[in-house]
Amino acid sequence: MCASSGLESGFELENELENEGDLDAEIERHYPFNALVNTLDATFFWLGSNFIASRTVLPVYVSHFTDSKWVLGFLSMVVSTGWLLPQIFTVEWVRRMPRKKAGVVNVGLFSERLPVVLLAPTTLLAISAPRWALVLFLLLFTWHVLGAGLVAVSWQDMLAKIIPVDRRGRFFGIANFGGAASGALGAAITAYLLNRYTFPYGYTICFALAAVFMFASWVSLSLTREPAQPIPAAEAEQEDGHRLWRVVRSDHNFLRYLVSQAFVNGGQMAVGFLAVYALQRWQMSEGQAGVFTISMLVGQSVAYLLFGPLADRRGHKMVLTIGGGLSVLAVTMALLAPTPIWFYGVFALVGASMAGFMLSGIMIAFEFGPPEVRPAYIGLNNTASGISSAIAPLIGSGLAGWVGYRGLFAVAALVGAVGVGLLGGWVRDPRHARAAQAGTSDV
């Protein structure tokens, strides 16, 4: 917080835009440049992150140290929730930033990127001190994911500010398509390295490459041109404390959305076990984890190209409903798979489902309320999802030990199907709901 305050004080706020029209004009003027550098950010970040793919590579890495399903469940929980849970605690901090970039760039360098740099050296302990290698890996990876969550609201609010609403779907679709394409390259290299080098040296190289490209991502992100915006008027401290509760209490549609997402996230309880299940059942090589990652990225790439325009035209609720349905289909295929070839389709569907969440699970929160309370919606949306996502893998761990992987897949498919039904039939698309409300007020 101290570092953030010092950096923010360096901004020259005398150049703040005087009215909303000037702000819109400034955003429009910088849009082409901002779209470019943030697309490069996505490209490099995806490339780096797929050297440490959390759904395929890392569970296999952890399985070298332990066969405990609880450790795999913990890793899956960190992946699902670490980015989401801290966000509710940063809402007021972000709301008072004249430039949201200060959080995601300055704080994010230490909270999110630094621990990735430290991952590679821990692999060198894998032979001589395997327990320490596992503990240090879990600590650093948890630091990385929680640190990303610490700056997530500032990143999302910055994008909501610099990307006009009628271009957000296309921007995220194109940016993440480029990221998924570069990620496929990273996954292919990962598969080669893990097959070429004995344990743990393939992982050492992969983790080091992840650090290089994630730093390149940070450099691209730091070039973003974000105009300053006046800080909202100071409110009483007790008002700050009640802001989030008022949002939920007054917006019943948002509350219904959060309930539906809890079930959808519950359906994700099996995802962290898919790669380990396939490799163990059919005695496949470790490099196969990289091939599964490629399948997942192909699914994501195609989905981003389709989901971006669909979100702009039909709304984010439709994209999330389709994505949830694809997740249910993925675990159902895993349950019924007679051969390992089916798992290429399983991971392609997992990738498409993840694309729906990353695209519309983030941006739907932008549309529930006006800009002055947008950080509250973002924080509540992501933290509520984080809570349900934290519980799901732990339940999955217990189920895997009790009824086996296939029993876990069956339960996950059922829970996810309930969530998709609630989202599709119970929740109104916030964009359409607000438009209808505005039309009524005009009359």
C-alpha positions in Angstrom: 0.0 0.0 0.0 2.8 2.4 0.8 4.5 1.8 -2.6 1.2 2.3 -4.3 0.5 5.6 -2.5 4.0 6.9 -3.3 3.6 6.1 -7.0 0.1 7.6 -7.1 1.4 10.8 -5.6 3.7 11.2 -8.5 0.9 11.6 -10.9 0.2 15.2 -11.9 -3.5 15.5 -11.2 -3.7 19.1 -12.4 -4.1 17.6 -15.9 -7.3 15.7 -14.9 -10.0 16.0 -17.5 -12.7 18.5 -16.6 -15.8 16.7 -17.8 -17.0 13.4 -19.0 -17.0 14.5 -22.6 -13.2 15.3 -22.5 -12.6 11.9 -20.8 -14.4 10.0 -23.5 -12.5 11.9 -26.2 -9.2 11.1 -24.5 -10.1 7.5 -24.2 -11.1 7.3 -27.9 -7.9 9.0 -28.9 -5.7 6.5 -27.1 -7.9 3.4 -27.9 -5.8 2.1 -30.9 -2.6 2.3 -28.9 -4.1 0.8 -25.7 -5.7 -2.0 -27.7 -2.3 -2.8 -29.2 -0.3 -2.9 -26.0 -2.9 -4.7 -24.0 -3.2 -7.3 -26.8 0.6 -7.7 -26.5 0.2 -8.1 -22.8 -2.3 -10.9 -23.3 0.0 -12.6 -25.9 3.1 -12.6 -23.7 1.2 -13.5 -20.6 -0.5 -16.5 -22.2 2.7 -17.6 -23.7 4.4 -17.5 -20.3 1.6 -19.0 -18.3 1.3 -22.1 -20.6 4.8 -23.1 -19.6 3.3 -23.5 -16.1 -0.2 -24.5 -17.3 -2.2 -24.8 -14.0 -4.7 -27.4 -15.3 -2.3 -29.8 -17.0 1.5 -29.3 -16.4 1.4 -28.3 -12.7 -0.7 -31.2 -11.4 1.6 -33.6 -13.2 4.6 -31.8 -11.6 3.1 -32.1 -8.1 2.3 -35.8 -8.7 6.1 -36.4 -8.7 6.2 -35.5 -5.0 3.0 -37.0 -3.7 0.0 -39.1 -4.7 -2.2 -37.2 -2.2 -5.5 -36.2 -3.8 -5.8 -33.4 -1.1 -2.6 -31.8 -2.4 -3.9 -31.9 -5.9 -7.2 -30.5 -4.6 -5.3 -27.7 -2.8 -3.5 -26.8 -6.1 -6.8 -26.8 -7.9 -8.4 -24.6 -5.2 -5.5 -22.1 -5.5 -5.9 -22.0 -9.3 -9.7 -21.5 -9.1 -9.9 -19.1 -6.2 -6.6 -17.3 -5.5 -7.2 -14.8 -8.2 -10.8 -14.2 -7.1 -10.8 -14.1 -3.3 -8.6 -11.0 -2.6 -10.6 -8.7 -4.9 -13.4 -7.8 -2.5 -10.7 -6.3 -0.1 -9.3 -4.0 -2.8 -12.5 -2.3 -4.0 -12.2 0.9 -2.0 -8.5 1.1 -2.7 -9.2 0.9 -6.5 -12.2 3.2 -6.4 -10.0 6.0 -5.0 -7.3 5.6 -7.7 -7.3 8.4 -10.3 -5.4 6.0 -12.5 -6.1 2.3 -12.0 -2.8 1.4 -13.8 -0.9 2.3 -10.6 -2.2 -0.8 -9.0 -1.9 -3.4 -11.7 1.5 -2.2 -12.9 3.4 -1.0 -9.9 2.0 -3.3 -7.2 1.6 -6.2 -9.6 5.3 -6.3 -10.4 6.0 -7.6 -6.9 2.8 -9.3 -6.0 2.2 -11.2 -9.2 5.4 -11.4 -11.4 8.2 -11.8 -8.8 7.1 -15.2 -7.5 7.2 -16.6 -11.0 10.9 -15.6 -11.3 11.6 -17.6 -8.1 9.8 -20.8 -9.2 12.6 -22.2 -11.4 15.3 -22.4 -8.7 13.0 -24.5 -6.4 12.9 -27.3 -9.0 16.6 -27.9 -8.4 15.7 -29.2 -4.9 13.4 -31.9 -6.4 16.0 -34.7 -6.1 18.0 -33.7 -3.0 15.1 -32.3 -0.9 11.8 -33.1 -2.6 9.6 -32.1 0.4 11.1 -28.6 0.4 10.8 -28.4 -3.4 7.1 -29.1 -3.1 6.5 -26.8 -0.2 8.4 -23.9 -1.8 6.6 -24.5 -5.1 3.2 -24.4 -3.4 4.1 -21.2 -1.5 5.4 -19.4 -4.5 2.6 -20.4 -6.8 0.0 -19.4 -4.1 1.8 -16.0 -3.8 1.7 -15.6 -7.5 -2.1 -16.3 -7.8 -3.1 -14.3 -4.7 -0.9 -11.5 -5.9 -2.7 -11.5 -9.2 -6.0 -11.3 -7.4 -4.7 -8.3 -5.3 -4.4 -6.2 -8.5 -7.2 -7.8 -10.5 -9.9 -5.2 -9.7 -7.5 -2.4 -10.8 -6.7 -4.3 -14.0 -10.4 -4.9 -14.8 -11.5 -1.4 -13.9 -8.6 0.0 -16.1 -9.8 -2.0 -19.0 -13.4 -1.0 -18.5 -12.3 2.6 -18.5 -10.0 2.5 -21.6 -12.0 0.1 -23.8 -15.3 1.5 -25.0 -18.3 -0.7 -24.1 -19.2 -1.4 -27.7 -15.8 -2.8 -28.4 -15.0 -4.8 -25.2 -16.2 -8.2 -26.6 -14.1 -7.8 -29.7 -11.1 -6.5 -27.9 -11.1 -9.4 -25.3 -11.9 -11.9 -28.1 -9.0 -10.8 -30.3 -6.6 -10.2 -27.4 -7.2 -13.6 -25.9 -7.2 -15.3 -29.3 -3.7 -14.0 -29.8 -2.9 -15.1 -26.3 -4.2 -18.6 -26.9 -2.3 -18.9 -30.2 0.9 -17.9 -28.5 0.0 -20.2 -25.6 -0.3 -23.1 -28.0 3.3 -22.5 -29.0 4.3 -22.5 -25.4 2.5 -25.7 -24.8 4.2 -27.4 -27.7 7.6 -26.3 -26.4 6.6 -27.5 -23.0 5.7 -31.0 -24.4 9.1 -31.2 -26.1 11.0 -30.1 -23.0 9.3 -32.5 -20.7 9.9 -35.4 -23.1 13.5 -34.3 -23.9 14.8 -33.8 -20.4 14.7 -36.0 -17.3 12.9 -34.8 -14.2 13.2 -32.1 -12.9 15.2 -30.3 -15.6 12.4 -30.0 -18.1 10.4 -28.2 -15.5 13.3 -26.0 -14.6 13.5 -24.7 -18.2 9.7 -24.4 -18.5 9.4 -22.3 -15.3 12.3 -20.1 -16.4 10.7 -19.4 -19.7 7.4 -18.6 -17.9 9.2 -15.9 -16.0 10.8 -14.3 -19.1 7.5 -14.0 -21.0 5.5 -12.9 -18.0 8.0 -10.0 -17.5 7.6 -9.1 -21.2 3.8 -9.1 -20.6 4.3 -6.6 -17.7 6.4 -4.3 -19.9 3.6 -4.2 -22.5 1.0 -3.5 -19.8 3.1 -0.7 -18.3 2.8 1.2 -21.7 -1.0 1.7 -21.3 -2.1 5.3 -21.6 -4.8 5.8 -19.1 -6.2 9.4 -18.5 -6.7 10.4 -14.9 -10.2 10.6 -13.6 -11.3 12.6 -10.5 -11.4 10.6 -7.3 -15.0 10.2 -6.0 -16.0 12.5 -3.2 -15.0 11.3 0.2 -17.7 9.4 2.1 -18.1 8.6 5.7 -16.1 5.5 6.8 -19.2 3.6 7.8 -20.6 4.2 4.3 -17.6 2.5 2.8 -18.2 -0.5 5.0 -21.8 -0.9 3.9 -21.4 -0.2 0.2 -21.0 -3.9 -0.8 -23.9 -5.1 1.2 -26.2 -2.4 -0.3 -25.2 -3.6 -3.8 -26.3 -7.2 -3.1 -29.4 -6.2 -1.1 -30.7 -3.8 -3.8 -29.9 -5.8 -6.9 -31.8 -9.0 -6.8 -30.8 -10.0 -10.3 -27.1 -9.7 -9.3 -27.8 -11.9 -6.3 -29.5 -14.5 -8.5 -26.5 -14.4 -10.8 -24.1 -15.1 -7.9 -26.2 -18.1 -6.8 -26.2 -19.6 -10.3 -22.4 -19.1 -10.6 -21.9 -20.9 -7.3 -23.4 -24.0 -8.9 -21.5 -23.5 -12.2 -18.3 -23.2 -10.3 -19.2 -26.4 -8.3 -19.3 -28.2 -11.6 -15.6 -27.3 -12.0 -14.6 -29.5 -9.1 -13.3 -32.2 -11.5 -11.2 -30.1 -13.8 -8.0 -30.2 -11.8 -8.0 -34.0 -11.8 -8.5 -34.6 -15.5 -4.9 -34.7 -16.7 -3.7 -36.8 -13.8 -6.6 -39.3 -14.3 -5.8 -39.7 -18.0 -2.1 -40.1 -17.5 -2.5 -42.6 -14.8 -5.3 -44.6 -16.4 -3.5 -45.1 -19.8 0.1 -44.8 -18.5 0.9 -41.9 -20.8 4.1 -39.9 -20.9 4.5 -36.6 -19.1 4.9 -34.7 -22.3 1.3 -35.6 -23.0 0.3 -32.9 -20.4 1.7 -30.3 -22.9 -0.3 -31.9 -25.7 -3.5 -31.7 -23.6 -2.6 -28.0 -23.0 -2.5 -27.5 -26.8 -6.0 -29.1 -27.1 -7.2 -26.8 -24.4 -5.8 -23.7 -26.2 -7.3 -24.7 -29.5 -10.6 -24.8 -27.8 -10.0 -21.4 -26.2 -8.8 -19.8 -29.5 -11.9 -20.9 -31.4 -14.2 -19.9 -28.6 -12.7 -16.5 -28.2 -13.3 -15.7 -31.9 -16.9 -16.8 -31.6 -17.7 -15.5 -28.1 -16.3 -12.0 -28.5 -18.8 -10.9 -31.2 -21.6 -12.9 -29.6 -21.1 -11.1 -26.3 -21.2 -7.7 -28.1 -24.4 -8.6 -29.9 -26.3 -10.9 -27.5 -24.8 -10.2 -24.1 -22.4 -11.9 -21.7 -25.1 -14.1 -20.0 -25.5 -16.1 -23.2 -21.8 -16.7 -23.5 -21.6 -17.8 -19.8 -24.5 -20.1 -20.3 -22.9 -21.7 -23.4 -19.5 -21.9 -21.6 -21.1 -23.7 -18.6 -22.8 -26.2 -20.9 -19.5 -27.0 -22.5 -17.9 -27.6 -19.1 -20.7 -30.1 -18.3 -20.1 -31.8 -21.6 -16.3 -32.0 -21.0 -16.6 -33.9 -17.7 -19.3 -36.1 -19.1 -16.9 -37.0 -21.9 -14.2 -37.7 -19.4 -16.6 -40.0 -17.5 -17.5 -42.0 -20.6 -14.1 -41.9 -22.4 -13.1 -45.4 -23.6 -9.7 -44.3 -25.0 -7.3 -41.5 -24.3 -8.1 -39.9 -27.7 -11.3 -38.6 -26.2 -9.3 -36.4 -23.8 -8.2 -34.2 -26.7 -11.9 -33.3 -27.0 -12.3 -33.1 -23.2 -9.6 -30.5 -22.9 -10.8 -28.6 -26.0 -14.2 -28.2 -24.3 -12.5 -27.2 -21.0 -10.6 -24.5 -23.0 -13.8 -23.3 -24.6 -15.5 -23.1 -21.3 -12.6 -21.2 -19.7 -12.8 -18.8 -22.6 -16.4 -18.1 -21.8 -15.6 -17.4 -18.2 -12.5 -15.3 -18.9 -14.4 -13.2 -21.4 -17.8 -12.8 -20.0 -17.4 -13.9 -16.4 -15.2 -10.8 -16.0 -17.1 -8.3 -18.2 -20.6 -9.1 -17.1 -19.8 -7.4 -13.8 -19.1 -4.2 -15.7 -22.7 -4.0 -16.8 -24.6 -4.6 -13.5 -24.2 -1.0 -12.3 -23.0 2.5 -13.2 -19.2 3.4 -13.2 -19.2 4.9 -9.7 -20.1 1.5 -8.2 -18.4 -0.7 -10.8 -15.5 -1.7 -8.6 -18.0 -3.0 -6.0 -19.7 -5.2 -8.6 -16.3 -6.5 -9.9 -15.1 -7.3 -6.4 -18.3 -8.9 -5.3 -18.6 -10.9 -8.5 -15.1 -12.3 -8.4 -14.8 -12.9 -4.6 -18.2 -14.7 -4.5 -17.0 -16.9 -7.4 -13.8 -17.4 -5.5 -15.6 -18.7 -2.4 -17.6 -21.3 -4.3 -14.5 -22.2 -6.4 -12.5 -22.7 -3.2 -15.0 -25.2 -1.8 -15.5 -27.1 -5.0 -12.0 -28.6 -5.4 -11.9 -29.7 -1.7 -15.2 -31.5 -2.2 -13.7 -32.9 -5.4 -10.7 -34.2 -3.4 -13.0 -36.0 -1.0 -15.2 -37.5 -3.7 -12.1 -38.7 -5.7 -10.9 -40.5 -2.6 -14.4 -41.9 -1.8 -16.0 -42.8 -5.1 -13.0 -42.5 -7.5 -12.3 -40.1 -10.3 -15.2 -41.3 -12.5 -17.7 -40.8 -9.6 -16.3 -37.3 -9.2 -16.9 -36.6 -12.8 -20.5 -37.7 -12.6 -21.2 -35.5 -9.6 -19.5 -32.5 -11.2 -21.6 -32.9 -14.4 -24.8 -32.9 -12.4 -23.9 -29.8 -10.3 -22.7 -27.9 -13.3 -26.0 -28.7 -15.2 -28.0 -27.2 -12.3 -25.9 -24.1 -12.5 -26.4 -23.7 -16.2 -30.2 -24.2 -15.8 -30.3 -21.5 -13.1 -28.3 -19.0 -15.2 -30.3 -19.6 -18.3 -33.7 -19.5 -16.8 -33.5 -17.4 -13.6 -31.0 -14.5 -14.4 -31.7 -11.6 -16.7 -28.9 -10.3 -18.8 -27.8 -7.1 -17.0 -27.3 -5.1 -20.2 -30.8 -5.8 -21.3 -32.2 -5.2 -17.8 -30.6 -1.8 -17.5 -31.6 -0.8 -21.0 -35.2 -1.7 -20.1 -35.0 0.2 -16.8 -33.6 3.2 -18.6 -36.4 3.1 -21.1 -39.0 2.9 -18.3 -37.5 5.9 -16.5 -37.5 7.9 -19.7 -41.2 7.4 -20.1 
